[in-house]
Amino acid sequence: MFRHMTRARVLDERMWVLNRQGRAPFVISCQGHEAAQVAFAMALRPGYDWVAPYYRDLAVTLVLGMTPRDHLLATMARAADPNSGARQMPAHYGCRRLNIITGGSPVATQVLHAAGAALASKVRGEDAVAFTSLGEGSTSEGDFHEGLNFAAVHHLPLITVVENNGFAISVPWDKQMPLKDVALRAQAYGMPGVIVDGGDPVGCYAAMKEAVERGRRGEGPTLIEAKVARLTPHSSDDDDRVYKTREALAEEKRLDCVVLFRQELEQSGVLAPGDAEEMRAEAMREVDKALQEAEASPLPAPESALLHVYGD
Amino acid sequence: MATKTYIEAIREGMRDEMARDERVIVMGEDVGVKGGVFKATEGLHKEFGEMRVIDTPLAESAIVGVAIGAAINGLLPIAEIQFQDFIMPAVDQIISEAAKIRYRSNNDFHVPMVVRAPFGGGVHGALYHSQSMEAMFCHIPGLKVVVPSTPHDAKGLLRAAIRDPDPVLYFEHKRAYRLIKGEVPEGDYVEPIGKARVVSEGSDIAIFTYGLMTHFCADAAEKLGADGFSCEVVDLRTLRPLDRAQIVASARKCGKVLVVQEANLAVSIASEVAAIVAEDCFEYLDAPVMRLGGPEIPGVPFSPPLEEFYMLTPAKIETELRKLAAY
């Protein structure tokens, strides 16, 4: 678990460096969400369950089986980018092999795709579940409501995770909703609603595991809200100093899930002194190699823009 | 060959495909026990059960969005929007999602989904049960748009749409449901998407049209025929992609062109057909391309004189044809 979190953090940090060096036009971050994302993804069966993530879910995709190389190919807009062949901006995840459903930029639309994937599994009598995630700002969209209501009415094995970091770009949670907890809405949909501390990967895993098992047993959908912190601006094109005080950010960084989980593991003896550094060094080596490969990989041929509009 | 109504042909098309392939499901408002507000899905719920004929919540974005997800996970959904007028909440799912999923995933994912919706006026449905909104979808690469005019084509094109690997919008003229009858062959036949049909051959005026207007144009053409003017009536059938080759061939042959549609004309199918003729047939034309369609008002009004003012008739089309014949 900690190894996954470290790997995601190292990759994410490298993407920001590339952006600030002018080598990558756009980066959007999972920093502060790693504990929750790793825990949720670890409770799924890769390539069997269906996943409709959102743009912040870098760690989700890594746990499921995508690689730093995959994502650096996207960051560097290379033809071999498995998400989209570099047709989309980075962080628009998709991977056929792993049942990670391609996502676009409009938010919350993926909730319905996950509900549909869950419906198809149910129609065929399989016990696969569908996982979808979004930020708390996106819960203001109609598709969030329509998806949860549809899944509840039809008892679909859909697990909807809201990664609530308190800000939709610059707009704070209290301009999205009058109540602080998204999970309270689950009652209105007739499904369990669970609030988890997104800094606690073990607690997140337990909540997710239970939701997955409910889904596999045919007992319907679950809404999980993870309270997380966004440790970076919304994206590389955003400046969070305009709307987030430096004190608030410093407090969030003091509670950084990667730092706290490391302390916990070291205090309990799960990690020996030096283990965390070694994991970080290992991730750095992997990311270095991935970046070299991505940079050596060709850009798409211009006329390939015309391909794959239709299948026939 | 048996004679059937347009709506019977649509129902049979769904039924036969559901019997042929268990991946085919139907979903929408009232499609289950009731069999649809127009009875297009009547009997399907009883025959195939509630797992495959799904009454959904009243939420169009969900109907299409869930169908997209089900299509990605291996089903072949037919999503019914009760009236084309109510498709607007689903437009984000159709245009931002379904149309782009193959392209944006570099061919990793695709959406074999049909969205069926009744369109058109003449049924006292007023602004929100009468519109013809096909043009907005025809602008979008990644979508296919078909509009059958006969029971034969309704069944054959629906089969093709269900078997197509990409999202197909299948628009049915609601006034045609019981008004239009025709022969429907037994057995498994398919009408190809992207091919127009020459309804009647002629040499003086080429008429390009689709949907219910095909029948009105055929009636008007017959009137001119009695006076010695020969019209070639072409039913476009597929609006995206248009059958450019047939449009060019008929326009070059006749030298005069009238495009007829129920929708208003600005930025429409008629605009696109006129552009194709202008690009590829300039040297062959004996008159300006003419277009006939609805007025530039937001919808079809309710009161009978207002509705009649809006709607085209064979007589209105005949008047336009005579102007063109005299040019």
Interface residues (C-beta under 8 A of the other chain):
Chain A: W50 A52 D81 P82 N83 S84 G85 R87 Q88 H92 G94 C95 R96 I101 T102 G104 S105 P106 T109 V111 L112 H113 A114 A115 G116 A117 A118 L119 A120 S121 K122 V123 R124 A130 G142 D143 E146 G147 N149 F150 V153 H154 L307 H308 V309 Y310 G311 D312
Chain B: I25 M51 R52 I54 T56 P57 A59 S61 A62 V64 G65 V66 A67 I68 G69 A70 A71 I72 N73 G74 L75 P77 P89 D92 Q93 S96 E97 K100 I101 R102 Y103 R104 S105 N106 N107 D108 F109 H110 P141 G142 K144 D164 P165 D166
